[in-house]
Amino acid sequence: MYYLTQSIHRNAQIRGSQIATENGDRKHTWTQVKDRVSRVAAGLLSLSIKEGDRIAILALNSDRYLEYYFAIPWAGACVVPLNIRWSPVENAYSLKDAGATILFVDDAFAKMVPALKEQGVELKHIIYLGDAETPEGMINYESLIVNNEPVEDAYRSNDDLAGIFYTGGTTGFPKGVMLTHSNLWSSAIALVVALELKETNRILHAAPMFHLADGAMTQGGVLAGSTHVFIPMFTPAGTVQAIQNHQVSHALLVPVMIQMTINDSSIKEADLSSLEYILYGASPIAEAVLIQAMETFPKAKFGQGYGQTELAPLATMLSPEYHVVDGPKAGKLKSAGQAITCVEIKIADEQGKPLPSGEIGEIAVKGPNAMVGYWNKPEETAQSLRNGWVHTGDAGYMDEDGFVFLVDRVKDMIVSGGENVYSAEVENAVMNHPAVDQVIVVGIPSDQWGEQVHAEVILKAGQEASAESIIAKTKEYIANYKCPRSISFRTEPFPLSGAGKLLKRDVRAPYWEGKERQIN
């Protein structure tokens, strides 16, 4: 039987006096966490929730967010983590789509509640996670703990629905991904194996906790009995300070966070010797940035996780031993790694049949982490989930050693002059120019080529570069037809999803405005 609350029971039993969570100056042991989780569950039951009810949360990172992840199944309900970067309209959609009955909010999002209600959201109760005065009409989180006695675990398990997780919407309208206890448990245990997590590890939660990348670190870290350290949200200086002050050993960061951290001035004077492992993922990382990061943290191991919400979320891992630029294990640094424990991967053609090594197709994944489907969307489920295989929508190939190499989102492919161009490859080439800080490559309409490769570039502070110099540098790394035909320079940041992914769709959209089709 696989059930997410098992790790809470075990940790309280065998390491009850050890610190489980550190949130600023607030600390709780595993015995205290179990007690708090069971009391929150009791409080929810006193509010007349029923088995399988959807309970949502809209909040920044905290120890209470971790408790939420376990109190909800303890009470027999399902979690619905909401995207902290979404507008009230988008979050209202998720709440109504999921049929959520209760919403947890903190200080940062309590003020959004009126706007949610204006969108027609009907909630039975709103639970306040913050430390200030409880807003009128809300229930204080700590009062649930103080005013309720511990309740027995509902022991939701196996194929019981654990939660509905809404996709970031980088390629289409958000969908609620249904994940079971077995789905989440299998990804978590695979992460424990891949990272060799132990009870002595101290895990930093800097990436947003609503996102399943951090969700896997939460579940995996609790399975291992590790200590969890929280900062409300990522900032370079805050991350550096937390690593130093809390002696963090493991950190999960998306590539843009890594880049911002290694370029921040606070890192120069900080003692980060406790850091043992940096796990990154959620979007491609430029090889130049990765090499700089490895030079900045020479004592830390680096690992890359690839996956998506539909896979709870892990599919592959690139282990530290392959994060090298020379030696017998070199040559895999540009890959996303190999299939994780319990997972099977194939590169599929348009009919879903496996392609031989080296041929580009759609990455498909099968295993116990594969989603049940999309909430109330049977047609979309049938498109993505076929014969147990989750079709990721990512284009890639696999080498003879089983390493998966991503080339792009299938929908981000550019067809220029009859040739396929994968934007991720172009972006990696552009990043080799010393003045380039960030880049997004998209296909834009072209009368001559049908579509042409276009790059949006942000330069490093104090640096200058011409479009011609960047294109010339790019030609050193990729074929001429793949190089940008045009470049725009921008000073404002690229749009990001709540998970820290660059929203290429939003950059691409203005160029196709008024077009009946989004391809030429």
C-alpha positions, 0 to 999 in steps of 0.5 A: 500500500502506497500512502503519502502520510506513511512518512509522517508516521514513520518519522515521528516514530523513529526520529521524533525529536529531530527537527523536521521544519525550519521557517525563519526562527520557527522550528518543529520536530517530527513529533510536532509535525505529526501532531499538527498535521493530525489536528489540522485534519481534525479541524477540516473534518469539523468543517464537514469536509467529505472524503475526496473533497478538493481543498486548495491553497494559494500561498508562498512557501512555508512550513505550513504549506508542507503541513497542508500537503499531509493534513489534506490526505490525512483528512481524506481529501485532495490537494489543489495547489494554485499558481501564485503568479496567476491572476484572480481570473485564472485562479478562479477558473482553477477553483471552480473547475476543481470544485474546491470547497475550502481555500488556504491563503497567507498574507500575500494572497488574502487580499485576492479573495474578494477578487476571486469571489467577484469571479463567482468562486463559492467557498465554504471556508477560507483558512488563513495561514499568516501571522498577522490578525486574521481577516474577517470571515476567515479561520485562523490556521493555528486555531485549527491546531489549538482547538482540535484533538488529533484525529486518526489518519484516513489512510487514503492510498494507492489509486485514491486521488491525492490531488489536482495539479494545474499545468502552467499553461505554457502551451495551452489552456490550463488543465487539472492533472489528476495524480494518485497517491501511487503517482506521487509516491513513485516519483518521490521514491525515485528522487530519494534513490537518485539524490541518495537523500538521507535524514541528515540532509537539509533541503531548501524550499526556494522554488515555489511549493505549488509546483510539482518539482518542489512537490517531489522534493517535499515528498522525497525529503519527508520520505527520507526524514530530511530537515526542510528549510523554507523561504517565502519565495526565491530571491538570489540574496535570500537563497544565498542567506538561507543556505548559509544560515541554515546550513542547507545541503540540498537545493532545487532551483530552476535554471533562471534561478541558478543564473540569477544566484551565481550573478548576485553580488551576495554570493561573493562573501557567503559561506556556502560550504554546506551545499552538497547538491543542486537539482535543476530542471523545469526548463532547458539550461544553457551549457555556458550557464551550467558550466559557470554554476559548476565553477561557482559551486565546485564542492556541490554535485549537480543533477538535472531532473526532467519531467512534467506535471503529468508525470508527478513530475519526474521522467529522467535524471542526469546524475552528477557523474555526467556533469563533466566536460571531459573524461570518459563520461563527457558528452552527456551534459546536454542531455536530460539524463536517463529514465528514473527508477520505475519508468520506461521511455520511448521516442515515438513517431506520429503513430506512437511507435518507437523510433531508433536511436538518434531519430527525433520524435515525441518523448513518451513515458510510461510508469506508476507515476503516469497521471490518471488523466485531466480533470473533467477533460476526457478528450484531452486525456485521450490525446495525451495518455495512450495505452498507458504512455504519457505523450509529453509534447516534447521533441527529442531523441535518445542515444544508444546509452538511453540518454534523452536529448531534448530539442524543443517543445513540439509546438515550438519547432520552427520550419524555415525554408523547409528545414526544421529548426529547434529553438532550444538549440539556437538558444544554446548557441546564442548564449555563447556570446559573452554579452548575452544574459538571456535569450528566447528564440521563436519562429515569426512570419516570413514572406521569404522563408515561411517562418524565420528564426527570431531571437529576443535578447537581454544583454548583461548589465553594462555590456553592448553587442550588435545583432551582427556580432551575435549572429556571427558568434552563433554561426560558430556553433550551428548551421547557417539556416538555424541562426537567427535572421533577426534579433530584438534587444529588450531591457524588461524581463522575459515573462515567467510562469509561476514555476519559473519557466520562460513563457515563450508563447507570450514572446511569440504571440505579438508576431502572429497577431491577426494571423488565422494560423500560427504557422506559415 
